[in-house]
Amino acid sequence: MIKILNNSYINGFKSFLKLEKSLSPNSIEAYIHDVDKLAQYAEMKQLKQFPLGITFQDLKEFIKWINDLGLAANSQARIISGLKGFYKYLLLENLIVKNPTELLETPKLGRKLPDTLSVDEVNAIIEALDLSLPEGMRNKAILETMYSSGLRVSEVVNLQISNLHFEIGFIKVTGKGSKERLVPIGSSAIKAIKLYRESVRVNLPIKKEFEDILFLNRRGARLTRNMIFIIIKGLAVKIGLHKNISPHTLRHSFATHLIEGGADLRAVQEMLGHESITTTEIYTHLDREYLRDTMIQFHPRAKLI
């Protein structure tokens, strides 16, 4: 937890939920996590008057920001509910005269986010792969990598072998605008990549310009973005999943599962490769060890061997 959680207003809210509302420890923890997310955002945006000086506009921008991170609509709604409870408490205690959450609704941001997969659905999709086939082993490595590290489809098809740094648990990714970033990668993905390289890729007739590209088709050339779409759509049909999913769904699910598990928003933002709120060079305020620890602690498949 970041230091702002020691804020006396949050501690007072916690006592209120326990003593006056008689909520269960799990319910109290959920409320505090919701407020904590706003506290983290306020710290990053340097909104020094948290929580009393937070405005309706600040809250709208916060909700838009977690939407852009990939948090599912139902998770956004739950956070809004938690914040409404917090500010009702502040109003009840006469700490504020106007409730900034009163008119707050889940925003309509123009584009509908893809459906987010549950952890069980992600596992079901991966387990549906036929590992007796070379492409099944390759596709498992692709899906594990995308879900482990929150990669865009363009980032996974261009991932280079020379940018795999498994000895430190990171991969180097080239994102939008040719910007490079280091992203933690979990043990399940590392194991799947190694197996694919040793059992499948080594037997491919690799074309000259693709020697360093990790994921290849059977002709030894780079996979297309469209092929990744086809793979994921096909697996969804295979398991009878009635959701409109795409490669980006795995990226949204990666962010959602980390944030819902309690991961620091700043760490998730860095891993996704979004522009930093405080404009700095990449990884100057969050070191690699911190990002790696965050992923291992909160990612559902990070420790699976």
LUMTORPA-152421 format. One line per field, with one value per atom (N, C-alpha, C): residue in one letter; x, y, z. Coordinates in steps of 0.05 Angstrom, whole numbers. Example, Ala and Ser with C-alpha at 12.3 -4.5 7.8 and 13.67 -1.06 7.14 Angstrom:
2
residu	A | A | A | S | S | S
c1	264 | 246 | 264 | 257 | 273 | 258
c2	-114 | -90 | -66 | -45 | -21 | 1
c3	156 | 156 | 156 | 142 | 143 | 157
***
This chain:
305
residu	M | M | M | I | I | I | K | K | K | I | I | I | L | L | L | N | N | N | N | N | N | S | S | S | Y | Y | Y | I | I | I | N | N | N | G | G | G | F | F | F | K | K | K | S | S | S | F | F | F | L | L | L | K | K | K | L | L | L | E | E | E | K | K | K | S | S | S | L | L | L | S | S | S | P | P | P | N | N | N | S | S | S | I | I | I | E | E | E | A | A | A | Y | Y | Y | I | I | I | H | H | H | D | D | D | V | V | V | D | D | D | K | K | K | L | L | L | A | A | A | Q | Q | Q | Y | Y | Y | A | A | A | E | E | E | M | M | M | K | K | K | Q | Q | Q | L | L | L | K | K | K | Q | Q | Q | F | F | F | P | P | P | L | L | L | G | G | G | I | I | I | T | T | T | F | F | F | Q | Q | Q | D | D | D | L | L | L | K | K | K | E | E | E | F | F | F | I | I | I | K | K | K | W | W | W | I | I | I | N | N | N | D | D | D | L | L | L | G | G | G | L | L | L | A | A | A | A | A | A | N | N | N | S | S | S | Q | Q | Q | A | A | A | R | R | R | I | I | I | I | I | I | S | S | S | G | G | G | L | L | L | K | K | K | G | G | G | F | F | F | Y | Y | Y | K | K | K | Y | Y | Y | L | L | L | L | L | L | L | L | L | E | E | E | N | N | N | L | L | L | I | I | I | V | V | V | K | K | K | N | N | N | P | P | P | T | T | T | E | E | E | L | L | L | L | L | L | E | E | E | T | T | T | P | P | P | K | K | K | L | L | L | G | G | G | R | R | R | K | K | K | L | L | L | P | P | P | D | D | D | T | T | T | L | L | L | S | S | S | V | V | V | D | D | D | E | E | E | V | V | V | N | N | N | A | A | A | I | I | I | I | I | I | E | E | E | A | A | A | L | L | L | D | D | D | L | L | L | S | S | S | L | L | L | P | P | P | E | E | E | G | G | G | M | M | M | R | R | R | N | N | N | K | K | K | A | A | A | I | I | I | L | L | L | E | E | E | T | T | T | M | M | M | Y | Y | Y | S | S | S | S | S | S | G | G | G | L | L | L | R | R | R | V | V | V | S | S | S | E | E | E | V | V | V | V | V | V | N | N | N | L | L | L | Q | Q | Q | I | I | I | S | S | S | N | N | N | L | L | L | H | H | H | F | F | F | E | E | E | I | I | I | G | G | G | F | F | F | I | I | I | K | K | K | V | V | V | T | T | T | G | G | G | K | K | K | G | G | G | S | S | S | K | K | K | E | E | E | R | R | R | L | L | L | V | V | V | P | P | P | I | I | I | G | G | G | S | S | S | S | S | S | A | A | A | I | I | I | K | K | K | A | A | A | I | I | I | K | K | K | L | L | L | Y | Y | Y | R | R | R | E | E | E | S | S | S | V | V | V | R | R | R | V | V | V | N | N | N | L | L | L | P | P | P | I | I | I | K | K | K | K | K | K | E | E | E | F | F | F | E | E | E | D | D | D | I | I | I | L | L | L | F | F | F | L | L | L | N | N | N | R | R | R | R | R | R | G | G | G | A | A | A | R | R | R | L | L | L | T | T | T | R | R | R | N | N | N | M | M | M | I | I | I | F | F | F | I | I | I | I | I | I | I | I | I | K | K | K | G | G | G | L | L | L | A | A | A | V | V | V | K | K | K | I | I | I | G | G | G | L | L | L | H | H | H | K | K | K | N | N | N | I | I | I | S | S | S | P | P | P | H | H | H | T | T | T | L | L | L | R | R | R | H | H | H | S | S | S | F | F | F | A | A | A | T | T | T | H | H | H | L | L | L | I | I | I | E | E | E | G | G | G | G | G | G | A | A | A | D | D | D | L | L | L | R | R | R | A | A | A | V | V | V | Q | Q | Q | E | E | E | M | M | M | L | L | L | G | G | G | H | H | H | E | E | E | S | S | S | I | I | I | T | T | T | T | T | T | T | T | T | E | E | E | I | I | I | Y | Y | Y | T | T | T | H | H | H | L | L | L | D | D | D | R | R | R | E | E | E | Y | Y | Y | L | L | L | R | R | R | D | D | D | T | T | T | M | M | M | I | I | I | Q | Q | Q | F | F | F | H | H | H | P | P | P | R | R | R | A | A | A | K | K | K | L | L | L | I | I | I
c1	17 | 0 | 18 | 9 | 24 | 19 | 36 | 36 | 10 | -3 | -27 | -50 | -47 | -67 | -68 | -48 | -47 | -64 | -75 | -92 | -113 | -116 | -134 | -163 | -170 | -198 | -204 | -185 | -189 | -191 | -173 | -174 | -201 | -211 | -237 | -259 | -257 | -277 | -277 | -253 | -250 | -264 | -259 | -272 | -302 | -311 | -340 | -353 | -340 | -351 | -352 | -332 | -330 | -349 | -350 | -364 | -394 | -399 | -426 | -441 | -427 | -440 | -439 | -421 | -417 | -412 | -396 | -390 | -369 | -369 | -349 | -321 | -300 | -273 | -268 | -280 | -276 | -290 | -313 | -328 | -313 | -302 | -287 | -262 | -248 | -224 | -230 | -253 | -261 | -266 | -279 | -284 | -257 | -239 | -214 | -197 | -198 | -183 | -193 | -220 | -231 | -221 | -222 | -212 | -182 | -168 | -139 | -132 | -148 | -143 | -145 | -165 | -167 | -144 | -135 | -113 | -87 | -83 | -59 | -60 | -84 | -87 | -82 | -93 | -89 | -59 | -45 | -16 | -1 | -8 | 5 | -1 | -25 | -33 | -26 | -15 | -7 | -32 | -54 | -78 | -75 | -63 | -54 | -76 | -100 | -122 | -139 | -127 | -142 | -147 | -172 | -195 | -214 | -210 | -230 | -232 | -210 | -210 | -215 | -221 | -227 | -254 | -253 | -277 | -291 | -315 | -329 | -313 | -300 | -284 | -260 | -248 | -226 | -235 | -259 | -269 | -275 | -286 | -291 | -266 | -245 | -219 | -207 | -211 | -201 | -215 | -242 | -256 | -248 | -244 | -234 | -207 | -190 | -163 | -163 | -179 | -179 | -193 | -211 | -222 | -200 | -184 | -162 | -141 | -138 | -121 | -131 | -157 | -169 | -187 | -194 | -211 | -239 | -250 | -276 | -298 | -320 | -342 | -353 | -357 | -369 | -349 | -323 | -304 | -304 | -307 | -309 | -334 | -356 | -381 | -377 | -362 | -357 | -340 | -320 | -303 | -319 | -336 | -353 | -371 | -382 | -398 | -382 | -357 | -340 | -334 | -329 | -323 | -348 | -371 | -395 | -399 | -393 | -395 | -375 | -351 | -331 | -339 | -349 | -356 | -382 | -399 | -423 | -415 | -394 | -383 | -372 | -356 | -344 | -366 | -388 | -410 | -424 | -428 | -441 | -425 | -398 | -381 | -376 | -390 | -388 | -359 | -345 | -318 | -319 | -341 | -345 | -374 | -379 | -406 | -420 | -404 | -416 | -403 | -420 | -411 | -404 | -378 | -370 | -378 | -387 | -395 | -424 | -439 | -468 | -478 | -466 | -474 | -457 | -439 | -419 | -433 | -429 | -439 | -416 | -420 | -400 | -400 | -377 | -377 | -381 | -393 | -396 | -374 | -353 | -329 | -327 | -349 | -350 | -343 | -325 | -318 | -323 | -335 | -341 | -316 | -308 | -286 | -293 | -274 | -280 | -288 | -302 | -309 | -283 | -283 | -260 | -265 | -244 | -246 | -241 | -254 | -248 | -223 | -211 | -187 | -194 | -217 | -225 | -228 | -238 | -241 | -214 | -196 | -169 | -156 | -159 | -148 | -161 | -187 | -202 | -192 | -188 | -178 | -151 | -133 | -106 | -106 | -123 | -125 | -138 | -152 | -165 | -146 | -122 | -102 | -94 | -90 | -81 | -50 | -38 | -9 | 5 | -11 | 2 | 10 | 0 | 6 | 27 | 45 | 65 | 53 | 32 | 19 | 5 | -3 | -15 | 6 | 30 | 51 | 59 | 60 | 66 | 44 | 19 | -3 | -5 | 2 | 3 | 23 | 47 | 67 | 58 | 44 | 33 | 13 | -7 | -27 | -16 | 1 | 14 | 29 | 43 | 59 | 41 | 20 | 2 | -12 | -21 | -35 | -16 | 8 | 27 | 37 | 41 | 54 | 36 | 11 | -7 | 1 | 11 | 21 | -1 | 3 | -14 | -7 | -26 | -22 | 2 | 6 | 29 | 55 | 54 | 79 | 86 | 66 | 72 | 82 | 71 | 80 | 108 | 117 | 143 | 164 | 156 | 173 | 198 | 222 | 247 | 260 | 273 | 287 | 309 | 322 | 343 | 333 | 307 | 295 | 282 | 288 | 278 | 300 | 294 | 314 | 303 | 301 | 289 | 305 | 331 | 348 | 340 | 327 | 317 | 286 | 274 | 245 | 231 | 245 | 234 | 236 | 219 | 222 | 222 | 236 | 236 | 216 | 198 | 176 | 178 | 173 | 171 | 142 | 133 | 105 | 99 | 77 | 69 | 91 | 94 | 114 | 142 | 146 | 172 | 185 | 168 | 179 | 183 | 206 | 213 | 207 | 199 | 195 | 202 | 210 | 214 | 189 | 181 | 156 | 162 | 153 | 156 | 142 | 152 | 139 | 139 | 117 | 113 | 125 | 127 | 140 | 125 | 98 | 83 | 89 | 91 | 98 | 127 | 145 | 173 | 175 | 162 | 163 | 151 | 129 | 116 | 134 | 147 | 165 | 188 | 200 | 223 | 216 | 193 | 184 | 178 | 166 | 161 | 187 | 206 | 232 | 247 | 246 | 262 | 249 | 222 | 208 | 196 | 190 | 176 | 193 | 200 | 213 | 240 | 254 | 280 | 278 | 254 | 250 | 238 | 234 | 222 | 243 | 235 | 253 | 252 | 267 | 264 | 275 | 259 | 268 | 288 | 304 | 328 | 322 | 301 | 295 | 281 | 274 | 259 | 273 | 300 | 316 | 312 | 306 | 304 | 275 | 256 | 228 | 220 | 208 | 201 | 180 | 157 | 134 | 131 | 133 | 133 | 111 | 103 | 84 | 100 | 86 | 99 | 119 | 117 | 135 | 160 | 162 | 185 | 184 | 160 | 157 | 141 | 142 | 127 | 97 | 84 | 55 | 42 | 19 | 4 | -13 | -21 | -39 | -65 | -74 | -100 | -99 | -76 | -73 | -78 | -69 | -73 | -103 | -117 | -146 | -159 | -152 | -164 | -160 | -135 | -129 | -147 | -149 | -165 | -194 | -205 | -233 | -240 | -222 | -227 | -228 | -210 | -210 | -235 | -245 | -270 | -293 | -295 | -316 | -313 | -288 | -283 | -293 | -290 | -298 | -327 | -340 | -367 | -370 | -350 | -350 | -366 | -387 | -405 | -398 | -374 | -365 | -351 | -352 | -339 | -310 | -292 | -265 | -246 | -223 | -201 | -175 | -152 | -127 | -126 | -140 | -139 | -154 | -172 | -186 | -166 | -146 | -126 | -111 | -105 | -92 | -109 | -135 | -154 | -156 | -157 | -159 | -135 | -111 | -86 | -88 | -96 | -98 | -119 | -142 | -164 | -157 | -145 | -139 | -117 | -98 | -78 | -90 | -106 | -117 | -137 | -154 | -173 | -160 | -136 | -121 | -107 | -106 | -94 | -68 | -61 | -36 | -37 | -13 | -11 | -17 | -34 | -42 | -18 | 2 | 25 | 41 | 43 | 58 | 43 | 17 | 1 | 4 | 3 | 6 | 33 | 54 | 80 | 81 | 70 | 71 | 56 | 34 | 18 | 31 | 50 | 63 | 48 | 30 | 16 | 34 | 28 | 44 | 42 | 65 | 65 | 51 | 36 | 22 | 43 | 64 | 86 | 106 | 109 | 125 | 154 | 162 | 190 | 199 | 224 | 235 | 225 | 222 | 210 | 227 | 214 | 226 | 245 | 241 | 257 | 245 | 219 | 207 | 195 | 196 | 188 | 210 | 225 | 247 | 237 | 255 | 247 | 239 | 253 | 246 | 218 | 210 | 183 | 162 | 166 | 147 | 145 | 168 | 170 | 155 | 160 | 147 | 116 | 108 | 79 | 66 | 79 | 67 | 66 | 88 | 88 | 67 | 64 | 45 | 16 | 10 | -19 | -29 | -11 | -20 | -29 | -53 | -64 | -46 | -31 | -15 | 15 | 23 | 51 | 68 | 55 | 70 | 65 | 47 | 41 | 64 | 71 | 94 | 83
c2	-24 | 0 | 25 | 45 | 70 | 86 | 104 | 118 | 134 | 142 | 158 | 143 | 116 | 100 | 106 | 118 | 125 | 150 | 161 | 185 | 181 | 200 | 197 | 194 | 206 | 204 | 176 | 162 | 134 | 117 | 122 | 106 | 110 | 134 | 140 | 126 | 125 | 111 | 81 | 70 | 42 | 35 | 52 | 48 | 51 | 70 | 74 | 49 | 37 | 13 | -10 | -12 | -34 | -31 | -7 | -3 | 5 | 22 | 32 | 16 | 7 | -8 | -38 | -47 | -75 | -93 | -82 | -97 | -118 | -139 | -160 | -149 | -163 | -154 | -153 | -172 | -172 | -148 | -141 | -117 | -92 | -90 | -66 | -64 | -86 | -86 | -77 | -86 | -78 | -47 | -36 | -7 | 8 | -1 | 12 | 11 | -12 | -15 | 5 | 9 | 28 | 57 | 64 | 91 | 93 | 71 | 71 | 77 | 66 | 71 | 101 | 114 | 143 | 158 | 148 | 160 | 158 | 135 | 131 | 151 | 154 | 172 | 201 | 208 | 235 | 241 | 221 | 224 | 228 | 212 | 214 | 241 | 250 | 276 | 300 | 293 | 314 | 331 | 317 | 330 | 331 | 352 | 352 | 354 | 361 | 364 | 339 | 315 | 291 | 286 | 277 | 273 | 297 | 316 | 337 | 356 | 359 | 378 | 365 | 339 | 326 | 336 | 343 | 353 | 333 | 339 | 322 | 317 | 338 | 336 | 318 | 320 | 301 | 272 | 267 | 240 | 230 | 247 | 240 | 232 | 248 | 242 | 216 | 211 | 186 | 162 | 164 | 141 | 137 | 159 | 156 | 143 | 150 | 139 | 109 | 100 | 71 | 56 | 69 | 58 | 54 | 74 | 72 | 51 | 46 | 25 | -3 | -4 | -30 | -42 | -27 | -39 | -42 | -66 | -73 | -54 | -52 | -34 | -41 | -66 | -74 | -67 | -69 | -62 | -31 | -16 | 13 | 20 | 6 | 11 | 6 | -16 | -23 | -2 | 8 | 29 | 55 | 62 | 85 | 82 | 58 | 52 | 56 | 46 | 50 | 79 | 94 | 122 | 138 | 130 | 143 | 138 | 113 | 107 | 124 | 127 | 143 | 172 | 184 | 212 | 217 | 197 | 199 | 200 | 184 | 184 | 211 | 223 | 249 | 270 | 268 | 287 | 283 | 258 | 252 | 263 | 263 | 273 | 303 | 316 | 345 | 353 | 335 | 342 | 355 | 351 | 365 | 376 | 396 | 408 | 399 | 389 | 380 | 354 | 335 | 309 | 308 | 306 | 306 | 282 | 260 | 236 | 235 | 255 | 254 | 249 | 262 | 259 | 240 | 226 | 209 | 184 | 179 | 154 | 142 | 116 | 103 | 118 | 128 | 145 | 130 | 144 | 133 | 147 | 132 | 143 | 140 | 134 | 133 | 106 | 92 | 65 | 45 | 22 | 1 | -17 | -21 | -39 | -67 | -83 | -111 | -125 | -147 | -161 | -170 | -169 | -178 | -207 | -223 | -251 | -254 | -273 | -281 | -297 | -302 | -318 | -347 | -357 | -384 | -386 | -364 | -364 | -363 | -347 | -347 | -375 | -387 | -414 | -434 | -432 | -450 | -447 | -422 | -418 | -430 | -426 | -437 | -467 | -478 | -507 | -521 | -505 | -516 | -521 | -511 | -514 | -544 | -552 | -580 | -580 | -587 | -586 | -609 | -627 | -648 | -638 | -614 | -601 | -579 | -576 | -555 | -527 | -521 | -495 | -492 | -514 | -513 | -504 | -514 | -506 | -477 | -469 | -441 | -423 | -430 | -413 | -411 | -432 | -431 | -410 | -410 | -391 | -362 | -359 | -332 | -323 | -339 | -331 | -326 | -344 | -340 | -314 | -307 | -283 | -258 | -259 | -236 | -231 | -252 | -249 | -243 | -254 | -250 | -221 | -209 | -183 | -161 | -167 | -146 | -134 | -151 | -140 | -134 | -113 | -108 | -130 | -134 | -155 | -148 | -122 | -114 | -119 | -118 | -122 | -152 | -169 | -198 | -208 | -199 | -210 | -199 | -177 | -166 | -172 | -189 | -195 | -209 | -200 | -211 | -229 | -250 | -268 | -253 | -234 | -219 | -201 | -198 | -181 | -197 | -223 | -240 | -241 | -230 | -230 | -246 | -272 | -290 | -291 | -286 | -287 | -267 | -245 | -225 | -224 | -241 | -242 | -220 | -210 | -187 | -193 | -179 | -178 | -148 | -142 | -115 | -114 | -95 | -93 | -66 | -66 | -42 | -35 | -13 | -6 | 16 | 31 | 53 | 74 | 85 | 105 | 95 | 69 | 56 | 59 | 64 | 67 | 39 | 36 | 11 | 12 | -12 | -13 | -42 | -44 | -70 | -79 | -104 | -113 | -140 | -144 | -170 | -192 | -216 | -239 | -262 | -275 | -296 | -323 | -340 | -366 | -384 | -382 | -399 | -391 | -365 | -356 | -363 | -360 | -367 | -397 | -413 | -442 | -449 | -436 | -441 | -432 | -409 | -399 | -418 | -426 | -444 | -470 | -481 | -506 | -503 | -481 | -475 | -472 | -458 | -454 | -480 | -497 | -521 | -544 | -543 | -566 | -559 | -534 | -526 | -507 | -485 | -464 | -474 | -491 | -500 | -517 | -528 | -545 | -530 | -504 | -489 | -480 | -478 | -467 | -436 | -425 | -396 | -379 | -361 | -342 | -322 | -312 | -297 | -273 | -258 | -233 | -237 | -263 | -268 | -284 | -285 | -302 | -294 | -268 | -259 | -256 | -260 | -259 | -284 | -281 | -304 | -322 | -310 | -327 | -327 | -351 | -354 | -372 | -369 | -388 | -413 | -432 | -457 | -453 | -431 | -425 | -410 | -405 | -391 | -361 | -349 | -320 | -310 | -283 | -271 | -276 | -280 | -283 | -255 | -256 | -231 | -225 | -200 | -193 | -208 | -211 | -224 | -254 | -266 | -294 | -297 | -277 | -278 | -275 | -258 | -255 | -282 | -295 | -321 | -342 | -343 | -363 | -359 | -334 | -328 | -332 | -323 | -327 | -356 | -372 | -401 | -415 | -407 | -419 | -412 | -387 | -379 | -396 | -401 | -419 | -447 | -456 | -484 | -489 | -469 | -473 | -463 | -454 | -444 | -418 | -401 | -375 | -355 | -345 | -326 | -297 | -290 | -262 | -253 | -228 | -216 | -210 | -228 | -224 | -221 | -210 | -205 | -206 | -203 | -203 | -181 | -159 | -137 | -145 | -165 | -174 | -185 | -199 | -209 | -186 | -165 | -142 | -128 | -125 | -114 | -132 | -158 | -177 | -177 | -174 | -172 | -148 | -125 | -101 | -104 | -114 | -117 | -136 | -158 | -178 | -168 | -153 | -141 | -120 | -102 | -81 | -91 | -110 | -121 | -137 | -148 | -162 | -144 | -118 | -99 | -86 | -91 | -80 | -50 | -38 | -9 | 1 | 21 | 31 | 41 | 52 | 63 | 41 | 18 | -5 | -16 | -19 | -29 | -10 | 16 | 35 | 32 | 28 | 25 | 0 | -22 | -47 | -46 | -32 | -29 | -11 | 5 | 23 | 48 | 56 | 81 | 104 | 128 | 151 | 156 | 162 | 168 | 194 | 194 | 219 | 240 | 233 | 251 | 245 | 264 | 259 | 255 | 230 | 223 | 201 | 197 | 174 | 148 | 128 | 103 | 90 | 81 | 68 | 85 | 111 | 127 | 128 | 126 | 127 | 100 | 80 | 53 | 34 | 23 | 6 | -22 | -36 | -62 | -82 | -82 | -101 | -97 | -71 | -65 | -75 | -71 | -80 | -111 | -123 | -152 | -163 | -152 | -161 | -157 | -135 | -129 | -151 | -158 | -178 | -205 | -213 | -239 | -241 | -219 | -219 | -220 | -206 | -201 | -215 | -225 | -238 | -266 | -274 | -301 | -324 | -321 | -343 | -339 | -319 | -312 | -334 | -349 | -369 | -398 | -400 | -427 | -439 | -463 | -476 | -500
c3	0 | 0 | 0 | -14 | -14 | 11 | 17 | 43 | 48 | 26 | 30 | 44 | 44 | 58 | 88 | 98 | 127 | 132 | 111 | 113 | 134 | 152 | 175 | 165 | 142 | 132 | 124 | 112 | 104 | 128 | 148 | 172 | 187 | 186 | 199 | 184 | 158 | 142 | 148 | 151 | 158 | 184 | 204 | 230 | 228 | 212 | 208 | 196 | 176 | 164 | 183 | 200 | 219 | 242 | 255 | 279 | 275 | 255 | 251 | 230 | 210 | 188 | 193 | 211 | 218 | 193 | 175 | 150 | 156 | 139 | 142 | 135 | 144 | 137 | 107 | 92 | 63 | 50 | 60 | 49 | 55 | 79 | 87 | 70 | 66 | 49 | 21 | 10 | -17 | -19 | 1 | 2 | 3 | 21 | 24 | -1 | -15 | -40 | -60 | -61 | -80 | -75 | -49 | -42 | -47 | -42 | -46 | -75 | -94 | -122 | -128 | -117 | -121 | -107 | -84 | -70 | -86 | -99 | -116 | -140 | -152 | -174 | -165 | -142 | -132 | -127 | -117 | -112 | -138 | -159 | -184 | -198 | -195 | -207 | -190 | -166 | -147 | -139 | -134 | -123 | -93 | -83 | -55 | -35 | -44 | -25 | -23 | -28 | -25 | 5 | 12 | -5 | -6 | 12 | 15 | -9 | -23 | -45 | -72 | -73 | -98 | -109 | -135 | -148 | -165 | -174 | -192 | -218 | -228 | -252 | -247 | -223 | -217 | -218 | -207 | -207 | -235 | -252 | -280 | -294 | -289 | -302 | -291 | -266 | -254 | -266 | -269 | -281 | -310 | -325 | -352 | -353 | -334 | -333 | -327 | -308 | -303 | -326 | -340 | -364 | -385 | -389 | -409 | -401 | -375 | -366 | -374 | -378 | -386 | -365 | -344 | -323 | -334 | -329 | -340 | -328 | -344 | -336 | -309 | -304 | -278 | -255 | -260 | -239 | -235 | -257 | -254 | -237 | -242 | -227 | -197 | -191 | -163 | -149 | -164 | -152 | -147 | -166 | -163 | -138 | -134 | -111 | -85 | -85 | -62 | -56 | -77 | -73 | -63 | -73 | -64 | -34 | -25 | 4 | 20 | 10 | 24 | 27 | 6 | 7 | 22 | 23 | 40 | 69 | 76 | 103 | 110 | 91 | 96 | 100 | 85 | 87 | 114 | 122 | 148 | 171 | 168 | 190 | 188 | 169 | 166 | 158 | 144 | 135 | 107 | 93 | 67 | 67 | 51 | 50 | 24 | 5 | -21 | -29 | -37 | -44 | -74 | -81 | -110 | -125 | -111 | -125 | -131 | -122 | -124 | -152 | -172 | -200 | -216 | -202 | -216 | -226 | -252 | -264 | -280 | -286 | -304 | -330 | -339 | -363 | -389 | -408 | -435 | -451 | -457 | -469 | -499 | -512 | -541 | -552 | -540 | -551 | -529 | -537 | -518 | -515 | -490 | -485 | -492 | -502 | -506 | -479 | -481 | -457 | -443 | -417 | -401 | -393 | -395 | -388 | -358 | -346 | -318 | -318 | -295 | -293 | -303 | -295 | -304 | -334 | -346 | -376 | -390 | -379 | -390 | -389 | -366 | -362 | -382 | -385 | -403 | -432 | -441 | -468 | -472 | -453 | -455 | -454 | -437 | -434 | -459 | -475 | -499 | -522 | -520 | -541 | -543 | -568 | -573 | -574 | -552 | -550 | -564 | -576 | -592 | -620 | -627 | -652 | -648 | -668 | -665 | -661 | -677 | -674 | -647 | -635 | -608 | -588 | -589 | -571 | -575 | -601 | -607 | -596 | -601 | -593 | -562 | -549 | -519 | -510 | -523 | -516 | -522 | -544 | -551 | -531 | -524 | -505 | -477 | -469 | -442 | -441 | -463 | -464 | -464 | -480 | -481 | -454 | -442 | -416 | -393 | -395 | -373 | -373 | -396 | -398 | -409 | -416 | -425 | -452 | -470 | -495 | -515 | -531 | -555 | -576 | -594 | -614 | -632 | -638 | -654 | -639 | -613 | -597 | -596 | -596 | -594 | -620 | -643 | -669 | -676 | -663 | -668 | -646 | -627 | -604 | -614 | -605 | -615 | -593 | -603 | -585 | -569 | -583 | -570 | -547 | -546 | -525 | -503 | -502 | -480 | -459 | -436 | -414 | -390 | -395 | -375 | -349 | -351 | -327 | -306 | -315 | -296 | -296 | -312 | -313 | -328 | -349 | -364 | -394 | -410 | -439 | -447 | -468 | -479 | -502 | -501 | -520 | -535 | -561 | -576 | -580 | -568 | -569 | -589 | -584 | -601 | -603 | -627 | -631 | -628 | -632 | -630 | -602 | -582 | -555 | -543 | -531 | -518 | -488 | -477 | -448 | -440 | -414 | -402 | -387 | -392 | -380 | -366 | -341 | -327 | -342 | -341 | -353 | -333 | -331 | -310 | -318 | -298 | -302 | -322 | -322 | -341 | -370 | -375 | -402 | -410 | -391 | -396 | -403 | -388 | -393 | -420 | -428 | -454 | -477 | -474 | -495 | -499 | -477 | -479 | -492 | -485 | -497 | -527 | -534 | -563 | -578 | -567 | -581 | -584 | -564 | -564 | -580 | -581 | -594 | -621 | -626 | -651 | -668 | -657 | -674 | -685 | -670 | -679 | -704 | -710 | -733 | -757 | -755 | -777 | -797 | -823 | -843 | -842 | -824 | -818 | -841 | -850 | -872 | -861 | -879 | -871 | -854 | -861 | -846 | -820 | -813 | -789 | -768 | -770 | -751 | -722 | -717 | -690 | -680 | -698 | -691 | -676 | -653 | -636 | -648 | -654 | -662 | -692 | -704 | -733 | -743 | -768 | -780 | -789 | -801 | -808 | -831 | -845 | -867 | -858 | -832 | -821 | -823 | -826 | -829 | -805 | -802 | -780 | -782 | -760 | -759 | -764 | -776 | -780 | -756 | -753 | -732 | -735 | -760 | -765 | -755 | -758 | -749 | -719 | -704 | -675 | -669 | -684 | -680 | -686 | -708 | -715 | -694 | -683 | -662 | -638 | -628 | -604 | -609 | -631 | -638 | -639 | -652 | -654 | -628 | -609 | -583 | -567 | -571 | -557 | -566 | -592 | -603 | -592 | -591 | -582 | -554 | -536 | -508 | -503 | -525 | -522 | -507 | -510 | -497 | -513 | -501 | -515 | -508 | -515 | -511 | -537 | -542 | -565 | -557 | -562 | -553 | -576 | -570 | -589 | -574 | -588 | -574 | -552 | -557 | -538 | -512 | -514 | -490 | -470 | -479 | -460 | -447 | -461 | -450 | -429 | -435 | -415 | -391 | -396 | -374 | -356 | -368 | -354 | -334 | -344 | -328 | -306 | -314 | -295 | -272 | -279 | -258 | -239 | -249 | -232 | -213 | -225 | -209 | -188 | -197 | -178 | -156 | -162 | -142 | -122 | -128 | -109 | -119 | -144 | -155 | -156 | -153 | -154 | -183 | -185 | -212 | -228 | -214 | -228 | -241 | -227 | -238 | -263 | -261 | -284 | -308 | -303 | -324 | -338 | -323 | -335 | -352 | -341 | -356 | -382 | -382 | -406 | -427 | -418 | -437 | -443 | -424 | -427 | -420 | -431 | -424 | -394 | -382 | -353 | -347 | -326 | -318 | -311 | -297 | -293 | -315 | -333 | -357 | -350 | -350 | -344 | -363 | -363 | -379 | -366 | -383 | -374 | -352 | -331 | -308 | -292 | -290 | -273 | -245 | -242 | -216 | -206 | -223 | -215 | -225 | -206 | -215 | -224 | -237 | -248 | -227 | -205 | -183 | -173 | -170 | -161 | -180 | -206 | -226 | -226 | -224 | -224 | -200 | -177 | -152 | -154 | -166 | -169 | -186 | -209 | -226 | -213 | -199 | -186 | -164 | -149 | -127 | -135 | -157 | -163 | -189 | -206 | -231 | -226 | -236 | -230 | -239 | -261 | -272 | -268 | -253 | -251 | -238 | -220 | -205 | -214 | -234 | -243 | -259 | -252 | -266 | -281
***
